[in-house]
């Protein structure tokens, strides 16, 4: 069983030294990854290199879950992603210390916590947007078509002009013309 170590290289040379001291006696190969804000495994070439070196009976070794991401909670998410790919991961220290395979009970707890955290974030964002909307603030792209433009688009369309001609006259895209007409049709259908 080969053990492949993942060493995250950041600004702190002492942290790098401590990781190297912990991984060197345990691992047959160590892959160095520069610290980045990327969370997704597929966006991290060095981590992907380490994962390709891990065979069916091999193991990826990290010093702590935080070595997999910028924060511990993100690291736990990356840990579950790696284990879901069928790779055994050993975390040496920290809150997530242990050996993780697909059937690890602790990993199921981490999955639940990750989902709960994502749901909590989503609820906070939605609540913030709703509160801003109540205060009269709008989010998203500003409206570029006013009521006069909408009337012009509808009148020209009723007169039989092409979408392209309407868009050029009003100064908007053909998709915007379609959008105005589509909204007008659904509103008329409701009446």
trRosetta pair geometry for C-beta under 8 A, 3 or more apart (Angstrom, degrees):
i j d omega theta_ij theta_ji phi_ij phi_ji
1 57 5.2 -106 -105 138 82 96
1 58 6.0 156 -166 -106 67 46
1 59 6.5 33 169 -4 111 102
2 28 4.9 -70 -151 32 91 139
2 29 7.3 18 174 13 118 101
2 53 7.9 -99 117 151 135 90
2 54 7.7 -160 89 -125 101 53
2 55 6.6 74 40 22 115 108
2 58 4.4 -21 65 -118 83 114
2 59 7.6 -173 94 30 48 66
3 26 5.6 -68 107 145 154 83
3 27 4.6 -112 108 -111 97 63
3 28 6.0 124 53 4 65 82
3 58 6.8 -179 -81 -168 31 84
3 59 5.1 -19 -113 70 75 96
3 60 7.9 138 -162 -112 63 12
3 61 5.0 29 179 -20 108 126
3 90 7.4 -33 -139 31 115 134
4 27 6.2 73 -143 -154 14 113
4 28 7.2 -44 -80 57 54 83
4 29 5.2 -17 -121 72 77 97
4 30 7.6 158 -171 -94 56 30
4 31 6.5 21 173 -7 103 107
4 50 5.5 159 140 -165 126 83
4 53 4.9 132 -108 101 152 117
4 54 5.2 -116 25 -74 135 83
4 58 6.3 46 -8 158 100 127
4 59 7.3 180 27 89 71 45
4 60 5.5 -33 74 -108 94 61
4 61 6.9 166 79 18 38 81
5 23 3.7 97 -147 -168 153 126
5 24 7.8 -58 -1 -62 167 34
5 26 7.0 110 -72 83 117 97
5 27 3.6 -82 -27 -60 108 170
5 29 7.0 -168 26 97 77 46
5 30 4.1 -21 70 -111 113 80
5 31 7.0 177 87 23 57 64
5 60 7.8 127 -108 -166 20 57
5 61 4.8 -39 -100 73 68 100
5 62 7.4 134 -158 -84 65 41
6 30 7.7 -177 -73 -158 14 67
6 31 5.7 -19 -110 67 61 95
6 33 6.2 -1 -170 3 92 122
6 47 6.7 34 -135 -115 135 74
6 50 5.1 38 -89 -144 98 169
6 60 6.1 22 -20 -176 113 103
6 61 7.2 176 14 79 73 47
6 62 5.0 -24 59 -89 105 91
6 67 6.4 137 101 140 101 117
6 68 7.4 55 103 -91 147 70
7 16 7.0 70 174 -149 109 76
7 19 5.2 134 -136 129 86 127
7 20 6.2 39 -126 -78 140 72
7 23 6.1 -125 -73 28 100 162
7 30 5.3 35 -16 175 120 111
7 31 7.0 177 24 84 79 41
7 32 4.9 -33 75 -106 106 66
7 33 6.9 157 78 22 50 71
7 67 7.8 -60 -133 -163 26 125
8 19 7.0 -146 43 -118 68 171
8 33 5.4 -34 -105 75 60 94
8 34 7.7 60 -162 -177 63 10
8 35 5.6 71 174 -79 103 79
8 67 4.8 -171 0 -156 122 74
8 68 7.9 -132 -53 -60 133 20
9 16 5.5 39 -124 -109 69 124
9 32 5.5 30 -28 -175 121 104
9 33 6.8 175 13 80 82 38
9 34 5.3 -44 67 -104 100 52
9 35 6.5 -127 83 -19 46 80
10 15 6.2 -6 52 79 112 137
10 16 6.9 -165 40 -57 66 96
10 34 7.9 121 -82 -165 42 56
10 35 4.1 44 -94 -27 82 143
11 35 7.6 -66 -16 35 71 144
12 15 3.9 62 96 7 116 113
12 16 6.8 167 96 -12 64 82
13 16 5.5 -53 -150 37 40 113
13 17 6.2 43 152 -22 69 105
14 17 5.6 -53 -147 36 33 113
14 18 6.3 32 154 -18 66 105
15 18 5.8 -54 -146 37 30 110
15 19 6.4 32 154 -19 64 105
16 19 5.8 -54 -149 36 30 111
16 20 6.3 29 154 -19 64 108
17 20 5.7 -57 -148 37 29 111
17 21 6.3 30 154 -19 65 107
18 21 5.7 -52 -144 36 31 111
18 22 6.4 27 156 -16 64 107
18 63 7.4 92 121 -145 89 161
19 22 5.9 -62 -150 39 29 107
19 23 6.0 13 160 -9 68 116
19 63 4.8 -111 -122 -24 81 145
19 67 6.9 133 -122 -111 130 132
20 23 6.1 -64 -137 44 27 102
20 24 5.8 37 166 -37 67 109
20 30 7.3 71 -126 -177 74 167
21 24 6.4 -40 -131 19 22 114
22 25 8.0 -79 -178 33 24 92
22 26 7.4 -11 152 8 59 123
22 63 5.0 88 82 -109 148 106
22 92 5.7 150 169 109 131 171
22 93 7.7 -78 -142 -10 157 116
23 26 6.0 -86 -155 50 39 102
23 27 5.0 -8 174 6 85 129
23 30 5.5 100 129 -107 131 122
23 61 6.2 152 -129 107 91 116
23 63 6.7 -83 -51 -60 97 92
24 27 6.8 -68 -115 45 16 91
24 30 7.0 -39 -88 -43 60 142
26 61 5.8 -151 115 170 128 172
26 92 7.9 -170 3 -87 166 125
27 30 5.4 100 101 -69 141 81
27 61 5.5 -144 -76 49 111 133
29 53 6.2 -102 87 167 145 150
31 46 5.9 161 157 177 109 88
31 47 7.8 143 114 -99 135 31
31 49 5.7 170 -144 98 142 105
31 50 3.9 -143 43 -80 153 98
31 53 7.0 170 -48 19 129 145
32 46 6.8 -69 96 -162 43 141
33 44 6.8 28 -154 177 133 114
33 46 3.7 168 -104 100 86 138
33 47 5.8 37 -101 -54 152 75
33 50 7.4 -62 -47 -21 119 130
34 46 7.2 130 16 -5 65 153
35 70 7.2 94 -171 -98 100 79
36 44 6.9 180 56 -110 129 97
36 70 8.0 -96 99 -61 33 104
37 70 5.8 2 -119 -43 59 143
38 43 4.5 -140 -164 107 131 116
38 44 5.2 169 101 -68 132 92
39 43 7.8 41 57 51 43 125
39 69 5.8 30 -121 -129 74 123
39 70 7.9 -71 -81 11 82 97
39 74 5.5 -99 -121 -167 111 119
39 77 7.0 3 -176 93 115 128
39 78 6.6 -139 -171 -67 68 104
40 43 4.5 72 76 10 100 108
40 44 7.3 175 92 -11 55 92
41 44 6.1 -74 -155 37 35 107
41 47 5.9 -118 -149 115 73 132
41 48 6.8 120 161 -73 82 80
41 51 7.4 50 -177 -33 123 154
41 78 6.4 135 -67 -147 90 89
41 81 5.4 -167 -24 125 127 133
41 82 6.6 150 -97 -74 143 77
41 85 7.8 -115 105 -35 170 144
42 48 7.0 62 -126 -78 39 125
44 47 4.0 31 111 23 120 118
44 48 6.3 156 90 -18 65 86
45 48 5.5 -57 -147 38 33 113
45 49 6.4 39 153 -24 66 101
46 49 5.4 -47 -151 30 35 116
46 50 6.7 36 150 -18 64 101
47 50 5.6 -50 -151 35 36 112
47 51 6.4 35 151 -19 66 105
47 68 7.9 83 -120 -146 134 74
48 51 5.6 -54 -146 37 34 112
48 52 6.4 34 155 -20 66 103
49 52 5.9 -55 -149 34 30 108
49 53 6.7 29 152 -19 62 106
50 53 5.8 -59 -155 33 33 112
50 54 6.9 34 149 -25 65 103
50 60 6.2 83 147 -126 112 114
51 54 5.7 -50 -153 26 38 113
51 60 6.9 -20 -96 -74 62 139
51 82 6.8 -138 -103 -137 119 100
51 85 7.1 4 -162 106 133 153
51 87 6.1 -86 -141 -71 90 163
53 58 7.7 -101 127 120 67 161
54 58 4.5 -156 -157 94 66 119
54 59 6.9 -137 -141 59 114 2
54 60 5.2 -50 -79 -55 147 88
54 87 5.3 63 110 -139 147 116
54 88 7.9 -162 -178 47 130 70
55 58 4.3 92 45 -5 73 116
58 88 7.5 -174 104 48 41 104
59 87 7.8 130 -133 174 39 78
59 88 4.5 -53 -111 95 83 107
59 89 7.0 153 -168 -101 80 19
59 90 5.4 38 164 -11 128 108
59 99 7.5 -40 -143 -142 138 104
60 82 6.6 -75 50 168 151 142
60 87 5.7 34 -4 155 117 122
60 88 7.1 165 22 89 71 53
60 89 4.9 -24 70 -110 98 73
60 90 7.2 178 87 24 47 69
61 89 7.7 158 -87 -163 29 56
61 90 4.7 -16 -109 67 76 104
61 92 6.9 53 -176 -45 95 101
62 65 7.3 98 101 -90 133 27
62 67 4.2 -177 -176 79 114 132
62 68 6.0 -22 -127 -52 174 89
62 89 6.9 -4 11 -172 103 103
62 90 7.5 166 28 85 59 55
62 91 5.7 -17 71 -110 91 68
62 92 7.1 -140 100 3 44 88
63 67 5.2 112 46 -44 82 147
63 91 7.6 20 116 -161 18 63
63 92 5.0 -44 -143 44 44 121
63 93 6.0 -11 168 30 73 100
63 94 7.9 88 130 -12 67 116
64 67 5.4 121 60 -13 61 98
64 72 7.6 -50 146 -112 108 95
64 75 7.5 25 126 152 73 162
64 91 6.1 62 -135 -170 30 102
64 92 6.8 -71 -60 59 57 78
64 93 5.1 -46 -79 77 97 80
64 94 3.6 90 -142 -18 109 140
64 96 7.2 113 -170 52 64 93
64 97 7.6 -40 -118 -74 72 79
65 68 5.9 -49 -173 22 51 113
65 69 7.9 -15 151 30 73 91
65 72 5.4 71 90 -152 110 74
65 75 3.8 129 150 120 78 123
65 76 5.2 17 -177 -66 143 66
65 79 5.6 -52 -133 -40 97 139
65 91 5.6 0 -57 -130 72 147
65 94 5.7 -137 13 104 86 143
65 95 6.8 -55 18 63 131 86
65 96 3.9 65 -47 36 129 138
66 69 6.9 -89 -152 64 42 64
66 70 7.9 -33 -165 140 80 16
66 71 6.8 -59 -127 179 90 19
66 72 4.7 -43 -74 -82 92 69
66 75 4.9 -119 -91 -32 26 157
66 94 6.7 -168 1 -120 97 162
67 75 6.8 84 44 -135 41 134
68 74 7.7 -157 100 115 86 75
68 75 4.1 118 59 -146 95 82
68 78 4.1 -170 149 85 119 132
68 79 5.7 160 31 -55 171 77
68 82 7.5 -110 -139 -14 138 136
69 72 7.9 163 69 -91 100 8
69 74 3.6 -127 130 111 153 104
69 75 4.2 -151 32 -70 95 61
69 77 7.1 25 -26 55 158 94
69 78 5.0 163 -44 -9 111 134
70 74 6.0 21 48 58 73 146
71 74 4.7 86 59 13 85 104
71 75 6.7 -143 96 -11 41 90
72 75 5.2 -54 -146 34 32 118
72 76 6.6 37 155 -23 65 98
72 94 7.1 -160 -126 179 120 134
72 95 6.5 64 -176 35 139 126
72 96 7.6 171 -169 -8 97 114
73 76 5.7 -44 -150 28 34 112
73 77 7.0 38 148 -17 60 101
73 113 7.9 -119 -140 135 94 112
73 114 7.6 154 -179 -104 83 73
73 117 6.3 167 -179 -132 131 168
74 77 5.4 -52 -156 34 40 116
74 78 6.5 38 148 -17 69 102
75 78 5.6 -52 -147 37 35 109
75 79 6.2 43 149 -25 65 104
75 96 7.4 -156 113 20 109 150
76 79 5.3 -47 -147 32 34 120
76 80 6.6 34 154 -17 64 100
76 96 5.9 -178 -99 -73 93 146
76 110 4.9 -141 180 -159 113 117
76 113 7.1 -18 126 86 149 121
76 114 6.3 -156 111 -70 104 107
77 80 6.0 -53 -150 35 31 107
77 81 6.5 33 150 -20 63 106
77 114 4.9 131 -94 -131 86 131
78 81 5.4 -54 -150 36 35 116
78 82 6.4 35 153 -20 67 103
79 82 5.9 -55 -149 34 29 108
79 83 6.4 22 156 -13 64 108
79 89 5.9 -155 -150 94 85 161
79 91 7.2 -14 -119 -56 138 128
79 96 6.4 -146 -38 167 176 155
79 100 6.5 63 171 57 108 165
79 107 7.7 -134 128 -123 104 94
79 110 6.8 -46 85 153 118 158
80 83 5.8 -56 -142 42 33 108
80 84 6.1 38 155 -24 66 107
80 107 6.1 143 -108 -167 85 93
80 110 5.5 -168 -63 111 117 116
80 111 5.3 140 -139 -82 148 80
80 114 6.3 -115 20 -8 152 157
81 84 5.7 -55 -148 34 28 114
81 85 6.9 30 150 -21 60 103
82 85 5.7 -56 -161 29 35 113
82 87 5.2 -64 165 66 86 120
82 89 5.6 77 102 -56 128 134
83 86 7.8 97 178 -39 38 8
83 87 6.4 -108 -101 67 35 66
83 88 7.4 47 -119 -112 82 29
83 89 5.8 -90 -69 9 91 113
83 100 5.1 -70 -91 132 140 112
83 101 6.7 160 -153 -162 108 17
83 102 6.0 167 160 -82 93 51
83 104 7.3 -63 -165 22 154 121
83 107 5.8 -94 98 -140 164 147
84 102 7.2 96 -106 -113 39 90
86 102 6.8 -13 -108 -52 51 121
88 99 6.7 4 -180 -177 105 93
88 100 6.8 165 -157 82 58 53
88 101 5.2 -19 -108 -90 90 81
89 99 7.5 169 89 -154 44 50
89 100 4.8 -10 62 57 89 105
90 98 7.5 -117 -144 124 60 30
90 99 4.8 -17 -104 -105 83 77
90 100 7.5 -179 -82 17 35 71
91 94 6.5 -74 159 55 119 105
91 96 4.9 13 86 109 168 90
91 97 5.3 -131 106 -115 96 36
91 98 6.1 13 53 43 94 49
91 99 7.9 -168 24 -78 64 32
91 100 7.2 34 -4 -9 100 112
92 97 6.4 -35 124 -130 21 94
93 97 5.4 -15 -140 -89 16 118
94 97 5.6 149 57 -48 54 86
96 100 7.9 -17 171 -46 103 133
96 106 7.6 146 -144 147 71 128
96 110 7.0 52 -117 -92 116 137
98 104 7.5 135 124 -153 126 138
98 106 6.3 70 69 49 156 160
99 104 7.7 -165 105 -94 57 132
100 104 4.7 -76 -140 -5 67 162
100 106 7.1 -99 -102 77 98 106
100 107 5.1 113 -152 -69 112 120
101 104 5.5 132 49 -37 58 95
101 107 7.8 -132 68 -10 34 151
102 107 7.6 -123 -156 87 21 157
104 107 3.9 84 78 -2 106 110
104 108 7.2 -169 97 -10 61 77
105 108 5.7 -48 -158 28 40 113
105 109 6.9 41 147 -17 66 101
106 109 5.5 -52 -157 35 40 115
106 110 6.5 42 145 -20 68 102
107 110 5.3 -48 -148 35 38 114
107 111 6.4 44 150 -24 66 99
108 111 5.6 -47 -149 31 34 115
108 112 6.6 34 152 -17 63 103
109 112 5.7 -54 -152 36 33 111
109 113 6.3 31 152 -17 66 107
110 113 5.6 -55 -146 39 32 111
110 114 6.2 35 154 -22 66 105
111 114 5.7 -55 -149 35 29 112
111 115 6.5 26 154 -15 64 106
112 115 5.8 -56 -149 38 31 109
112 116 6.2 32 153 -20 65 108
113 116 5.5 -53 -145 37 31 114
113 117 6.2 35 154 -22 65 105
114 117 5.7 -53 -148 35 29 113
114 118 6.5 29 153 -17 63 105
115 118 5.7 -54 -147 37 32 111
115 119 6.3 32 154 -18 65 107
116 119 5.7 -56 -148 38 30 111
116 120 6.2 33 153 -22 65 107
117 120 5.6 -53 -146 35 30 113
117 121 6.4 33 154 -19 63 104
118 121 5.7 -52 -149 35 31 112
118 122 6.4 32 153 -19 64 107
119 122 5.7 -55 -148 37 31 113
119 123 6.3 31 154 -19 65 106
120 123 5.8 -54 -148 36 30 110
120 124 6.4 31 153 -19 64 105
121 124 5.8 -57 -150 35 30 111
121 125 6.4 28 155 -17 66 106
122 125 5.9 -55 -148 36 31 110
122 126 6.3 27 155 -15 65 108
123 126 5.8 -56 -145 40 31 109
123 127 6.1 31 156 -20 66 108
124 127 5.7 -55 -145 37 29 111
124 128 6.3 31 155 -20 63 106
125 128 5.7 -55 -150 36 30 113
125 129 6.4 28 153 -17 65 105
126 129 5.7 -54 -147 37 32 110
126 130 6.3 32 154 -19 66 106
127 130 5.7 -54 -145 38 31 111
127 131 6.3 32 155 -20 65 106
128 131 5.8 -53 -145 36 30 110
128 132 6.3 29 155 -17 64 106
129 132 5.7 -55 -148 38 31 111
129 133 6.3 35 151 -23 64 106
129 139 5.7 -56 -138 -4 102 150
130 133 5.5 -52 -148 34 32 114
130 134 6.5 35 152 -21 64 102
131 134 5.7 -51 -151 32 33 113
131 135 6.7 26 151 -13 63 106
132 135 5.7 -59 -151 41 35 108
132 137 4.2 -61 172 68 93 119
132 139 6.6 76 96 -45 138 104
133 136 7.7 79 -179 -51 31 9
133 137 6.6 -92 -81 68 31 65
133 138 7.1 59 -112 -99 75 49
133 139 7.5 -66 -68 -1 90 96
138 142 7.8 105 93 -107 126 62
141 144 7.9 -36 147 -24 106 100
143 146 7.5 108 126 -79 110 52
144 172 6.9 145 112 -111 115 111
144 176 7.4 -62 78 -129 112 146
145 149 4.6 -122 -160 89 80 135
145 150 6.0 100 148 -58 110 82
145 153 7.8 -2 -163 -18 133 140
145 170 7.8 24 -125 160 102 131
145 172 6.1 11 -83 -84 108 156
145 176 6.1 160 -50 177 135 120
145 180 6.3 -109 143 -77 161 122
146 149 5.3 100 54 9 64 102
146 150 7.3 -120 107 -6 36 92
147 150 5.4 -52 -148 34 36 115
147 151 6.5 39 154 -20 67 102
148 151 5.8 -53 -152 34 32 111
148 152 6.4 33 151 -19 65 105
149 152 5.6 -54 -149 36 34 113
149 153 6.3 36 153 -21 66 104
149 170 5.3 98 -153 -160 97 119
149 172 7.1 90 179 -23 137 133
149 180 7.8 -119 121 -99 90 156
150 153 5.7 -53 -148 34 31 112
150 154 6.4 26 156 -15 65 107
150 180 5.3 -163 -126 -153 80 125
150 184 7.6 157 -176 -67 105 117
151 154 5.9 -59 -147 39 30 107
151 155 6.1 27 157 -17 66 110
152 155 5.9 -58 -144 39 27 108
152 156 6.1 24 160 -15 65 110
152 166 7.9 155 130 -157 86 92
152 169 7.4 -139 155 114 125 115
152 170 5.8 152 100 -94 129 108
153 156 6.1 -60 -146 39 25 107
153 157 6.2 24 156 -19 63 111
153 166 5.6 85 -133 176 71 127
153 170 6.0 -3 -71 -59 90 157
153 177 5.6 -168 -146 -135 124 80
153 180 4.9 50 97 99 156 150
153 181 6.8 -122 143 -56 115 84
154 157 5.7 -56 -145 37 29 111
154 158 6.3 29 155 -19 64 107
154 180 7.2 -118 -54 140 83 112
154 181 7.1 154 -97 -100 70 73
154 184 5.9 158 -99 -117 119 167
155 158 5.7 -55 -147 37 30 111
155 159 6.4 29 152 -19 64 107
156 159 5.5 -56 -149 37 33 113
156 161 4.3 -41 170 37 92 137
156 165 7.4 -149 171 105 130 98
156 166 4.6 152 105 -107 138 102
156 169 6.9 167 -100 60 162 146
157 160 7.8 72 177 -54 31 14
157 161 6.6 -81 -84 55 33 84
157 163 7.9 30 -104 -89 98 64
157 166 6.3 9 -62 -80 78 156
157 177 7.8 155 -69 179 119 105
157 181 5.9 144 -104 -100 171 124
161 165 4.8 -113 178 85 105 125
161 166 5.3 126 109 -57 120 90
162 165 4.6 93 58 7 85 102
162 166 7.0 -151 93 -5 44 86
163 166 5.8 -57 -149 37 31 111
163 167 6.2 31 154 -20 66 108
163 174 5.1 70 141 -149 113 97
163 177 5.2 156 -158 99 86 142
163 178 6.7 19 -142 -59 136 82
164 167 5.8 -55 -146 36 29 111
164 168 6.4 26 156 -17 64 107
164 174 6.1 -20 -89 -93 58 118
165 168 5.9 -55 -147 37 30 109
165 169 6.3 27 156 -18 64 108
166 169 6.0 -60 -149 37 29 108
166 170 6.1 10 162 -4 67 113
166 177 5.2 113 100 -130 120 143
167 170 6.3 -65 -140 46 25 99
167 171 7.9 -158 169 17 53 6
167 172 5.6 -102 -146 78 75 65
167 173 6.0 -19 -154 163 129 16
167 174 4.7 -68 -53 -78 158 56
167 176 7.1 121 -122 58 99 94
167 177 4.9 -97 -72 -28 89 132
168 171 7.6 28 -177 -73 27 40
170 177 7.3 141 41 -85 140 100
172 176 4.0 -86 155 76 124 145
172 177 6.4 149 90 -47 112 77
173 176 4.7 105 57 0 77 99
173 177 7.4 -135 101 -2 47 83
174 177 5.5 -50 -155 33 39 114
174 178 6.5 42 147 -19 67 102
175 178 5.5 -50 -149 36 35 114
175 179 6.3 40 151 -23 65 104
176 179 5.4 -50 -148 33 34 116
176 180 6.5 35 154 -19 65 101
177 180 5.9 -52 -151 33 32 109
177 181 6.4 24 154 -12 65 109
178 181 5.9 -63 -148 43 30 107
178 182 5.9 31 155 -23 68 110
179 182 5.7 -53 -141 36 28 112
179 183 6.3 25 160 -15 64 106
180 183 6.1 -58 -149 38 27 107
180 184 6.3 28 152 -20 63 110
181 184 5.5 -54 -147 37 32 115
181 185 6.4 34 154 -22 65 104
182 185 5.8 -54 -150 33 30 110
182 186 6.6 24 156 -13 64 105
183 186 6.0 -55 -146 38 33 106
183 187 6.2 33 155 -19 65 109
184 187 5.8 -57 -146 38 29 111
184 188 6.2 28 155 -18 65 108
185 188 5.7 -55 -146 38 30 109
185 189 6.2 33 154 -23 65 106
186 189 5.5 -50 -145 34 33 115
186 190 6.6 36 154 -23 63 102
187 190 5.9 -53 -154 30 32 112
187 191 7.0 30 150 -20 63 103
188 191 5.8 -54 -153 31 36 110
